[in-house]
């Protein structure tokens, strides 16, 4: 539950104008979500995971599959995707679902600790 989120889907665009969302500190726009994360270690150096965010208000989903490869004690490579599922819109003033307009975003991250 997020008390700062919108109570209706037609209020999402107003939420994006709030300070935390505008500055990128908070990316969720609604109030109620169900989240799930599954992780499995394939081999000692390989971890796969799937994270799911489900918006209860508009029934959209954000799926985030990922793979982590540990190269050494202080170095790893992560790769994955963010996949938005839900009603899509072409309007910049109306979001029919929170995650439907996300599309598919791919990422790779190199991590080195010292």
N, C-alpha and C positions, 0 to 999 in steps of 0.2 A: 504494500500500500504506500502510495506517495501522496501526501496531503497537498503538495504543491502542483499536482497534475490537473489536467482538464477533466471535467465531469462528463462532457459530451465531445464527440468526434469533431463537430463543427467549431469547437473552440481551440483546436490544435494550433491554428495559425497565430492566435493571440498568445499561446504559450511560448511559441518560438521567439516572441519579442521580449519575454521576461529575461532579466539579467543572467540567471544561471544557464539557461538554454542558449542565449545569444553568445555568451563567452565560451561555450563549449564544456562547461563544468558538469552539466546535466544534459543527457541526450534523450531521456524518456519524457514523453509529453502527457501521458494519461495518468490515471490514479491507481488502477489495479492491474497486476500482472501475475502470471504464474511462470516461474523460471525453473529450468531443469538443466543439470550438467552431468554428462556421462564422460568418464575417462577410462582408458584401458592402456596398460603398458604392453605393447607388442613384444618388445625385446628390452633388455636393460637400458638401451640408449634411445629407444623410440617410444613416444607417447602419442596416442591419438585421443581427441576429445570432440564432443559435440555439445554445444551450449544452445539452449532454446529460450527465447523470450516470447511469451504469448500475451498479447494485449487482450484482456477480457472484454473491454468495451467495444472494440470494433473487430475482434477475432483475427487480427493480423498477427503474423509471426516473424521473428528474426532468428534465423538459424545461423550458427557460427561453427562450422567444422574446422578443426585445426590439427596440425601434426607438428610435433617437436622432436628434434634430433639433437641429442647432447653430444657435441664433438669432443669435449674434455670436461674437466671439473669446473671450469669457469667460462665455457663457451658453448653456445647453442644456436641453432637456427630454428625459427618458427615460421610456418607458412599456413595459410588458411583462407577463409572467405567469410563474408557476411552476406547472407541471402535473405532479402526481404520478400515476404509472401503476404499478399492481401490485395485489396482493391487499389488499382492504380488510377492516377488522375493526371491530366495535362495542365491543370490550372495551378498557378503559383499562389492563388488566394484561398484555395480549398483543398484540404487533404481528406480524402474519403477513408483512408486508413493510415495508421502511423507508419507501419513498416512496408506497406505496399509500394511506396514511392522510392524505397531505398535501392531497388535493383540488385545487382550482384557486384560486390567489391572484393577484390583479391588483395592479399598482403603477404609480404615476406619480411621477417624481422631477424636481424643478426644481433645476438646478445653476447657481450663480453664483460665479465666481472673482473675487477682488479683490486 
